[in-house]
Amino acid sequence: MQLEINVVDAFTSTVFKGNSAAVIITDNWLSDDLMQSIAFENNLSETAFIVLDDDGIYHIRWFSPLSEIVFCGHATLASAFVLFNKNPSLESIRFYAKAVGILTVVQTEIGKIQMDFPNTKPEKVDNIPEGLRAGLSIAPVEVYKNAQAYFVVYDSEADILNVERDNERLKQLAPLDVVVTCKANSTAYASYDFISRYFWPANGGDEDPVTGSAHTGLAPLWAERLGKNHLVAYQASKRGGILDCVVAGDRVMISGHAVQYMTGFITIEES
């Protein structure tokens, strides 16, 4: 059996930047074990699998090399990029994922892909877990939490860029991951409202290059702190990525560019 595979760099307009995702479209679902094996072999942050139903809705599932992920933003962007390229007449795409329901995706006039996600604003944590304190080299100023991650707020960009982590300690926080973030306040990041990094040793690996799902929590957090609903974010990983975020009530619109890296086929022996 041969399966077409597309690898797309998301939240960037330059190849080798942003976050890479593999996209595989099939007529019917592969087995869970096979999808997990393919994601492990791809060794990317996520591999997205898509099946179109009779109502024109694209059912989507996301797998990291380690496990199935309940919600992934950059692989949704990559999947929409592939589908829009395959079907130029499409004006919008409706994805369905069990954990987040229907996700509507459109292309903007300036060529970005805009995704309509649930607002997952985190709540403040008064009792900071010891695994979080011990797992980061710089003490948190404030900590928030949603169903996906702990959100650690720092005072400076230097803290975000220089913080070191103990992955074994952070794994103790499973199933939650860890976001570190601060207001953008220097000339180097003058184009952005806030910056962040995302660590997920329990669920995907070491550091995620660009994390769309995390910004459904980051954007409302910073919208409240900064008093504005339209924000531009930078995820300060080695690859880096730019996300436009609009907070609209219980929804967060996240937009970004994407660029094709590879199209090919994988060969699977049918059992």
N, C-alpha and C positions, 0 to 999 in steps of 0.2 A: 504494500500500500504506500502510495506517495501522497504527501500533504504539502500544499504550498505554505511557505512561511515568509512573512515579511518582518524585517527588523527596522524599527523606526526610532529615531532620537526625538524625544518629546520635551516640550518647554524650551525649545531652542530653534533657531533658524540656521544653525551651523552644525554640520556633522561632527561627531566626537564630543559634543557638549550635551547638556541636558541629561535625560535619563532614557536609557534604551529599553524597549519592550519588544517582545516577539508577538506577532499576531497570527493566529491560525483559525481559518474559517472552515467549518465542516457542515455536512448536511445533517448529521446526527451526532450526539455526544459520544466522544471516546470514553473509555472506562476511566474512572478516577485515577487508578494506578498508572495508566498509560499517560494521562495528562501530567501527572506528577513527575513521571520519568522524563518526559520531554522537557519540562521546565527545569529539572535538575541538569539535564544534558545541555540545555541552552545556557544555563548559568547566568541569566540576566535577572535584574530585580524582579521582573514579572514576565510571564508568558500569558497572554490572553487567548481564550478559546471562545469562539462565537458560533451560535446556531440561530438561523432565522426561522421564526415561526410563521404560521399561516396568516397572522394578523399584521405582518410586516414589522414585528418587534424583534430586535436582535438580543437574544439572551447571551449574557456574557459571564464568564468565570475567569478568575485570576489566580495564578499559581506562582509563588516564589520558588526558588530551588529547594526550600525546606517544607513548604506547606501551602494549602489553599488559603488565599487571602480574601476576607469578606468584602473589601472595598479598596479599589486602586484607581487613582486619578490619572497618572501618566499613561498607564496601559489603556485606559479608556480613550484618552486623547489619541494615542497611537492607533487604536482600532478605528476610531472615527476617521482619522487621516487616510487609512487604507480603504475604508468603505467609500468615502467621498471620491477618492481617486478612481476606484473601480466603477462608480456610478455617478458621473458628473451631473446628472439631472437631479440628484437628491438635494432637497432643500434643508432637510433636517433628518436626524436619526434618533430613534427611540431605542435605548438599551433597557434591559431589565436584569437586575441582580437581586437575589433573594434578600440580602441584608439592607438594601437601600431603595428598592422599588424601581419605578420608571425614572430613567435619566435621559433628558432631552439634550441633544447636541446640535449646534448649528455652526455654520461658517460665517464669520463677520465680514463686513465690507473690506477690511484691510487684510483679510486672509488668515486671521487667527481662528482657532477652533474654540468655541465657547461651550462649556459644560454646565448644566444646571444640577447642582448637588444639594443634598440636605445640609442645613446649618447644624454643625456639631460643636457649638461653642462649649469650651471646657469650663468647669467650675473650680473655684479656688480650693486648695487642699491645705488644711491647717496642720495636720500631722504628716510630715514628710517621711515616706518610708526610708528605713535605714539603707536599703539596697540602692536607693537613688542618691542619698548623701554620699555613700561610700563609692558609688560607681562613677562619680564625676569629680574631677580634680579641683573644680571651682565650686564653692558653695552656692546654691541657688539663692536668689533674692526673693522670688515668689515661685510657687508651684501651683499649676492647675491640672485638671484631669478630665478627659472624656472617655468614651468607650474604647478608644484606639490607643491613647498614649498619655503619658505625663508631659506637661508643657512647663519647661523650666525657663523662667524669665531672668535675664542678666541685665546688667547696667550698660555694658559696652560691647562694641563690635569685637574688640580684642578678646573678650571672654569667649564669644562665640567661636572665633577663629582658632583660639589656643586651647580650649578645654580638651582635656584628655579623659578617656573613659576606660573603665574596667569592665569588659564585656561579660565576664563571669558574674560580676555583681549585678549588672543590668539585666542579665537573664533571669535573675530572681524576681523581677517585676512582671514576668510573663503572666498573662498574654499581652500586657501593655508594653508599648515601645516608649521612646524618649525623644522629645523635641526640645532643643534649646533655641531661644529666640531673644531678640532685643530690637529696640527702635533703631532705625538707621539714622545716624547722627554725624557722619563725617562726609567730607567731600568725595571720598572714594565710593560712597554708596548714596550720593545725593539724588540719584534717580529713583530711589526706592523708599518706601515707608517703613519697612521692617525687613530683617534678615533672619535666617534660621538654619539649623542643621537637624538631621533626623538619624537617630541611631536605633537599630532594630536587630540586635543579636539573637533575640528569642524567636523571631519569625522569618527573617530573610537573610541576614548576614551582618555585616559590620556597620557601614553607613550607607544610607540610600541617597543617590545623587540628587534627585528632585522628587518630592512627594506631594502629589496633588491632593490626596485625601487629607493629609495633615492640615492643609490650608483651609479646609472647611471648618476647622477649629481655630486656626491662627487668624484668619481674616476677621471673624466676629470678635475675637479677643482684642485685636489691635484696632478694629473699628470703634469699639467702645472707649479704648484708652486714648485714641487720637482724635475722636470726634468726627470721623469721616467714614463714609460707606464704600468709597472707591479707593482701593489701595493697590500699590504695585509692590510685589515681594520678590526678594532674591534668596534662593537657597544656596548657601555658601559652601557647597561641597567642592571637591577638586574639579568636577565637570561643570558645576554651576547651572542654574536655570532661573528663568524669569516667569513670573505668574501674575497676570492681572486678575484682581479679585473684586467682586461687587457683592456686598452684603445686602440682601433684600428680604427682610423678615425671616421666615424660617428656611430660606434658600440662600445659597452662596453660588454665584456664577464665577467660574474660574476659566480663564482663557489663556491660550498659549499657542506658539508656533510649533511645527513639527517638520522633520526632514527625513526622507527615506535614506536608509543606510544599505539595506540588502533585500533582495527578493530571491528566493530559491525553493528547493524542495528537500524535504526530509523523507527518508525511506524507512518504513516500519514493517517488520516481518509480521504478517498476520498469524495469530495463533489458532 
